[in-house]
Each structure stands twice: as structure tokens, then as C-alpha cells.
Amino acid sequence: MTTPARILVTGATGTVGSVILRALDAAGHQVHGVSRRGGAGPRQHTWRLGQEEPPPELRVPWDAVVHCAADTRWNLPYEQAEQANVEPLRGVLSLIGPETHLIHLSTSYATGLEGDISSHSPDAYRNSYEWSKATAERLVRATRDSADIVRFPIVMGARADGALDRFSGFFWLPASLCSGAVPALVGEKDGLMDIVSTEDIAAHVTRLIAAGPPAGHRLSILGRGKEAQRMEDVFETIRAALNSWRSANGVPLLERLPHVTPEQWNRFHLPFAEQHLDRAQLLRVTAFRAYQGYLSVTEPFDVTTQVADSKQALFLSMRLWAETHEGAARRIPQPWKERSAPAAAGAGGP
Ligand SMILES: NC(=O)c1ccc[n+]([C@@H]2O[C@H](COP(=O)([O-])OP(=O)(O)OC[C@H]3O[C@@H](n4cnc5c(N)ncnc54)[C@H](OP(=O)(O)O)[C@@H]3O)[C@@H](O)[C@H]2O)c1
């Protein structure tokens, strides 16, 4: 594609879209962004994709659209997940013609439990997020003769300093570790957690734009693949990052969490919790269950573009989260208590 190309980035104020927008801008393109609430600057527009028609200023020919807008929550009801992650794509498809280079951002987790995106059944996925992202990928394939689909796993910030425009997605975890809402490390012992930096994604998208639209559907999968960090190491890196901030700020250090397999958790701890915890505690436990998918992947993702080691990006991003979320980072984990409380009865529960 010739420079400057006229490019629209959806979700341009988010964790990933903001970095892509700046990278394409730095590469000399003429880049516009859209989001629900709009961003700063004349090239940032407001458009609630999937809920309203595009504003007139966006109904122009685009050389490329990088579609990042999504809701990364794993526990939305299925209808809402479709509304959040499929309808916005329909909005993009209604805006562009066949000549526009579509780059659709997906997730490595879109392949769900069966290792591909073909199943329409929610049972084939760990949660509604995976299901809706797989549905969106199928929609791209069904409606476009040419498109790039880019999958990647958990996203951390810049490699040099962990910088992120938004601490969304995975940053439920440090907050939950500090508050005690995650009572145990629930995951497979050999669980892998693949992590990329926002910079890896932005550099890849910039290369795809330079290469131009593919003949057909081109799938890229970014990550570490077989060299992904083990879940326990990831938790230790997060704990080390949070504790480095806590120690510098006089806050008691976080202890190592006990390890529990998903089977033990779902068969024993969760039924126990359902009987004995109060409503607020149960809501936290249920929300936590929706995230177990992240922690139970034992097969490495098949990557097409291997990224550099991401341990340092994880450490720095978590440390920066603590610096910028001081109230949450200062919390002291509270032990789980029963509703009406013979003290010893909580011992085996979360
Ligand atoms: N973060 C991760 O760990 C991760 C991992 C794998 C894949 N991904 C994928 O990467 C992409 C970007 O995710 P992200 O982490 O950058 O998300 P994010 O930080 O939550 O940002 C979402 C962005 O999308 C916008 N948006 C959401 N729904 C919209 C709608 N209906 N209309 C217009 N704008 C809308 C938001 O605008 P407002 O702020 O105005 O609401 C925001 O700019 C998504 O496809 C996601 O599935 C993310």
C-alpha cells in the first residue's frame, strides 16, 4: 500500500487501538480513530458501532480499516457478547467496500476448547467472549474475499516501561490479588500464559498495511507459542511487581497463593462457597470463574509470528498498574469468611 494511506482504526482509545493508531501515524499514514466516547484530537470520532449508523464524516473511501473495537469481558451474557463483539463488525462491514484492506483483531482464545473457530455452539468455548470472537472471525471469512485476521493472547504494555493507555482486559488480576478476591491460583499445573506487548501488535499491523490486502484470508497469530511463560511463573512475576511497589510504599507484601486445579476448584471449593459465602463474595467468586479460561491452557498456541520474551513487559506493566491505581494496589487481602461464622468452617473454602 502506498504511503500515506487513509486508515480508520476502531477502538482507537483502547489498550491496543491507541498504540496501533500512533504506530500508523508514525509510519506516515493519515489515520483516523473511532470509539464510543471519542478521543482527543481532530481525527478522533465518536461512533457507537453496531448501535447507530456511521457519522457522515466517516462515510468516505478508506484504504484500510483496523478493527479493534470490542468488549473484552469474559462473563457477559451471550446476547450482550454478540452485541459487543459481532454487531460492531457488521457496522464496519457496512462502511467499507471490497477495495478496503480489512484488518480484524481477534484473540488467540477464539479457538475455544476445540482448537478452531468452526463451532457455532457456546459449548465449544470457555465463555461468551471466546464464542463471540469466533463468531466474528467466521463473519469476516463469510463476507469478505480478502481480509487479515490477527490473533494474539494476553496484552501487556510497552517493553521499555510497561506504558499502557488503558489497563483493561487482564488487569482484573492485580486488583483481585490485592483485594483478596482471587483466593487461590486456580489453573492447570502445566498451564501456559502467552503474553505479547502492545508494540508487537502495532508493529505487525504496520507491516500488514505496508504489504497491502492479501489474496484471500490471511491469519496471523502472535505470541511466544511453545516458549510462553508457565502460569505459576506469571503469577510470581505479577506478585514480584506488586510487592516491589508495596515494599517501596510501606504496604504489607502479598503472600504466594495456594495452587488449586480447576477440577478441585469447581468440584469442591465452589460448591462450598455457594453454600457459605454471602452474595457479594459469591459475585466475586462467580466473576473469577469466568476468567479461569486464561489459566487453564496447557497446549501452546500455534504462532505464525513469534514475539520476544514478554516477562519484563509483564513486570513493568504490573508495576505501572500499581503506581497508577494506588487505592487498589494498597489493599490488604482479606481472608474469606462465612456468612454466619463458626470460624473454623472456612478453612477448606476459598
Ligand atoms: N486486552 C487484551 O488482553 C486482548 C487480548 C487478546 C485480544 N484482544 C483483542 O484486541 C482488541 C482490542 O482490545 P483492547 O484490549 O484494546 O480493548 P479495550 O482496551 O477495552 O478498548 C476497547 C476500545 O473499543 C471501543 N469500543 C468498544 N465497543 C465499541 C463500540 N460498540 N463502538 C465503538 N467503539 C467501541 C472502546 O471505546 P470507549 O472507550 O469509548 O468505550 C475502546 O476504544 C479486541 O479485538 C480484543 O478482543 C485484547
The ligand as an SDF file (V2000), in Angstrom:
LIG
                    3D

 48 52  0  0  0  0  0  0  0  0999 V2000
   -6.5100   -6.6840   26.0240 N   0  0  0  0  0  0  0  0  0  0  0  0
   -6.2000   -7.9560   25.8130 C   0  0  0  0  0  0  0  0  0  0  0  0
   -5.5730   -8.6110   26.6760 O   0  0  0  0  0  0  0  0  0  0  0  0
   -6.5810   -8.6280   24.5000 C   0  0  0  0  0  0  0  0  0  0  0  0
   -6.1210   -9.9250   24.2850 C   0  0  0  0  0  0  0  0  0  0  0  0
   -6.4240  -10.5670   23.0810 C   0  0  0  0  0  0  0  0  0  0  0  0
   -7.1690   -9.9080   22.1270 C   0  0  0  0  0  0  0  0  0  0  0  0
   -7.6260   -8.6550   22.3650 N   0  0  0  0  0  0  0  0  0  0  0  0
   -8.4180   -8.0080   21.2980 C   0  0  0  0  0  0  0  0  0  0  0  0
   -7.7940   -6.7720   20.9680 O   0  0  0  0  0  0  0  0  0  0  0  0
   -8.7810   -5.8460   20.5090 C   0  0  0  0  0  0  0  0  0  0  0  0
   -8.6500   -4.5540   21.2830 C   0  0  0  0  0  0  0  0  0  0  0  0
   -8.9100   -4.8120   22.6690 O   0  0  0  0  0  0  0  0  0  0  0  0
   -8.4450   -3.7930   23.7980 P   0  0  0  0  0  0  0  0  0  0  0  0
   -7.7970   -4.5820   24.8610 O   0  0  0  0  0  0  0  0  0  0  0  0
   -7.7070   -2.6420   23.1950 O   0  0  0  0  0  0  0  0  0  0  0  0
   -9.8680   -3.2950   24.3490 O   0  0  0  0  0  0  0  0  0  0  0  0
  -10.1530   -2.0520   25.3040 P   0  0  0  0  0  0  0  0  0  0  0  0
   -8.9080   -1.5290   25.9210 O   0  0  0  0  0  0  0  0  0  0  0  0
  -11.2620   -2.4610   26.1870 O   0  0  0  0  0  0  0  0  0  0  0  0
  -10.6890   -0.9220   24.3010 O   0  0  0  0  0  0  0  0  0  0  0  0
  -11.8710   -1.1150   23.5930 C   0  0  0  0  0  0  0  0  0  0  0  0
  -11.9930    0.0100   22.5800 C   0  0  0  0  0  0  0  0  0  0  0  0
  -13.1010   -0.2740   21.7360 O   0  0  0  0  0  0  0  0  0  0  0  0
  -14.0290    0.8120   21.8140 C   0  0  0  0  0  0  0  0  0  0  0  0
  -15.3630    0.2460   21.6310 N   0  0  0  0  0  0  0  0  0  0  0  0
  -15.8820   -0.8480   22.2520 C   0  0  0  0  0  0  0  0  0  0  0  0
  -17.1140   -1.0770   21.7810 N   0  0  0  0  0  0  0  0  0  0  0  0
  -17.3640   -0.1110   20.8550 C   0  0  0  0  0  0  0  0  0  0  0  0
  -18.4680    0.1880   20.0090 C   0  0  0  0  0  0  0  0  0  0  0  0
  -19.5900   -0.5440   20.0160 N   0  0  0  0  0  0  0  0  0  0  0  0
  -18.3500    1.2540   19.1860 N   0  0  0  0  0  0  0  0  0  0  0  0
  -17.2500    2.0000   19.1550 C   0  0  0  0  0  0  0  0  0  0  0  0
  -16.1820    1.7620   19.9160 N   0  0  0  0  0  0  0  0  0  0  0  0
  -16.2380    0.7160   20.7580 C   0  0  0  0  0  0  0  0  0  0  0  0
  -13.7790    1.4570   23.1620 C   0  0  0  0  0  0  0  0  0  0  0  0
  -14.2720    2.7800   23.1440 O   0  0  0  0  0  0  0  0  0  0  0  0
  -14.7520    3.5100   24.5090 P   0  0  0  0  0  0  0  0  0  0  0  0
  -13.5610    3.5400   25.3950 O   0  0  0  0  0  0  0  0  0  0  0  0
  -15.2000    4.8640   24.0800 O   0  0  0  0  0  0  0  0  0  0  0  0
  -15.8390    2.6590   25.0910 O   0  0  0  0  0  0  0  0  0  0  0  0
  -12.2580    1.3800   23.2080 C   0  0  0  0  0  0  0  0  0  0  0  0
  -11.7070    2.3740   22.3880 O   0  0  0  0  0  0  0  0  0  0  0  0
  -10.1340   -6.5450   20.6860 C   0  0  0  0  0  0  0  0  0  0  0  0
  -10.4930   -7.1320   19.4600 O   0  0  0  0  0  0  0  0  0  0  0  0
   -9.8250   -7.6470   21.6980 C   0  0  0  0  0  0  0  0  0  0  0  0
  -10.7290   -8.7280   21.5460 O   0  0  0  0  0  0  0  0  0  0  0  0
   -7.3390   -7.9790   23.5230 C   0  0  0  0  0  0  0  0  0  0  0  0
  1  2  1  0
  2  3  2  0
  2  4  1  0
  4  5  1  0
  4 48  2  0
  5  6  2  0
  6  7  1  0
  7  8  2  0
  8  9  1  0
  8 48  1  0
  9 10  1  0
  9 46  1  0
 10 11  1  0
 11 12  1  0
 11 44  1  0
 12 13  1  0
 13 14  1  0
 14 15  2  0
 14 16  1  0
 14 17  1  0
 17 18  1  0
 18 19  2  0
 18 20  1  0
 18 21  1  0
 21 22  1  0
 22 23  1  0
 23 24  1  0
 23 42  1  0
 24 25  1  0
 25 26  1  0
 25 36  1  0
 26 27  1  0
 26 35  1  0
 27 28  2  0
 28 29  1  0
 29 30  1  0
 29 35  2  0
 30 31  1  0
 30 32  2  0
 32 33  1  0
 33 34  2  0
 34 35  1  0
 36 37  1  0
 36 42  1  0
 37 38  1  0
 38 39  2  0
 38 40  1  0
 38 41  1  0
 42 43  1  0
 44 45  1  0
 44 46  1  0
 46 47  1  0
M  CHG  2   8   1  16  -1
M  END
$$$$
